[in-house]
């Protein structure tokens, strides 16, 4: 069978080609002898084609045959020196970087799947596996436009900044720096037209370290010099000189990327070699706001740049200068009649309107409006609008540093908008500003935040149900209670991942349906998933047990905890398949659970087998045992420590353990099974590929309404 070969851009060429027939790129002769489409790596990944080639290896598009042929990306690294020492060090360093990548759970970052090692044609390879993003890099998009004489517009790059800066804020909050942002490492995803951040520089840094430091002297290989990560022009000067990086290093690279997209020129064509400043104004004309932002991001002096992505975002999306209403009035329901008390303006009923304005008997007063008065009011309104626009522009420009000429207006309005917080005491004002800033840093929607605090505040103060707090001194004590409630809730919400916090207020039945499918792919029921979510949720909100909270604002927090637990199951940190070794009937697993954490174990067992299962753990660790279909619940949130009996059906049995403690607790789970099911033939993953027989019978078919008791958790 003749295998086609591909260039770094993915163009297909006949086997043996020396140059790409589409773009003219010289093809690596080793490509014809290396990994080819149609080959399977690790007994799991079917190679589709080569996507590209970098300094440390190739990148391939592959199908994951263990996950319904889902597309994924394999990044290859193969040390030139194949000694046990070099391979061991390489794997250790890549494993450390993989641990960092596992933390990144953001919809605009490809999910990292696994790291595996494979021998191919007598050569050892390391592969990093990530989700595949269908789309084009911004470099490819720019090339297409330049061929047509076009470039990116200011509106487009401003939108790019607004969409990608939150991603940088997220990774920086986890102490992760990308280190290699450029048009090549930003993709426009086809499905939703959102920018996606790819190719984190940490992987390339590891490869560079392996190449430069871990060659043994007796191999005869020449040790190449250490590699400083980053592309010239995109990486800031101090990164290229010393390798040191900070969050502002990524902001520098992002601004450089924006200017390349706007001008169509490479950084080397825009940077002054002597001063290291960017001379972009001779190429394009931008609005003062964007121009000042880019100059500040690209300052050659690190201390003069924005120090966080949030600071840049505040320029494009300045925070409101007001504090949200402490207690907004109850919304008007559709079923309630509209009255003058609920409407801003009550229209005059048609029956009272005069049908003949000239009639002397009309009860309608003579109109005050005359043509002269209409013209006068129009002129006044127009003048006011012009003054307001001028004042707003001056206020915006005043946000920039004084050293930027565009940011300092020659004059400012004498009257500034009234700050609603000014009416409070200095202490209360500072308290409210601190809450506002904290909420914004956590990425929590303001409307949801107010609704959530109101719900808990009203539950804690039932006598004030649906009462609006005023700004008067008489309500100062109640406002302090509201702010204290808000502070406590924000503290609890910090336990959620950034991705889950950002979705608060938007969760619904479609999310639960999707979670059910994803969990079922691992033979985990939604009942077991919800057990883990309940443990984390009720640890923080014990007063919600036995309440119908799902459709309340606090129910959104429950959804967020469940979403994080699902990610933990998918990442295998909260999930384990129990396999019995040949000719054994007993299996013991042990570990430790952090505060309010949990874990799901599954075991493939057969009908009529005899099973005895024991749990050695602190009484604050509860456990449940579910049959494959959910028809049989042997234990549920139980403190019993053993169960034995004959199994009623075949399939994957679930053993769910959760902690209700605020301290880490250890556990030991032991299964003794008569004639256990023999393990399947070895595969590189323990992921079960079969679907469970059915969902638990307690899984409702309509919208769930959890009503847990002290011994029974919610199973929406």
Buried (B, 14 or more C-beta within 10 A) or exposed (E): EEBBBBBBBBBBBEEEBEEBEEEEBEBBEEBBEBBBBEBEBBEBBBBBBBBBBBEBBBBBBBBBBBBEEEBBBBBBBBBEBEBEEBBEBBBEBBEEBBEBBBEBBBEBBBBBBBBBEBEBEEEBBBBBBBBBBEBBBBBBBBBEBEEEEEBBEBEBBBBBBBBBBBBBBBBBBBEBBBBBBBBBBBBBBEEEEBBBBBBBBBBBBBBBBBBEEBBEEEBEBEBEEEBBBBBEBBBBEBBBEEBEBBBBBBBBBBBBBBBBBBBBBBBEEBBEEEEEEBEBEEBBEBEBBBBBBBBBBBBBEBEBBBBBBBBBBBBBEEBEEEBBEBBEEEEEEEEEEEEEEBEEEEEEEEEEEEEEEEEEEEEEEEEEEEEEEEEEEEEEEEEEEEEEEBBEEBBBBEEBEEEBEEBBBEEBBEEEEEEBBEEBEEEBBEBBBEBBEBBBBBBBBBEBBBBBBBBBBBBEBEEBEEBEBEBEEEBBEBBEBBBBBBBEBBEEBEBBBBBBBBBBBEBEEEBBEEBBEBBBBBBBBBBBBBBBBBBBBBBBBEEBBEBEBBEBBBBBBBBBBBBBBBBBBBBBEBBBBBBBEEEEBEBEBEEEBEBBBBBBBBBBBBEEBEBBBBBBBBEBBBBBBBBBBBBBBBBBBBBEBEBEEEBEBBBBBBBBBBBBBEEEBEBEBBBBBEEBBEBEEEEBBBBBBEEBBBBBEBBEEEEBEBBBEEEBBBBB
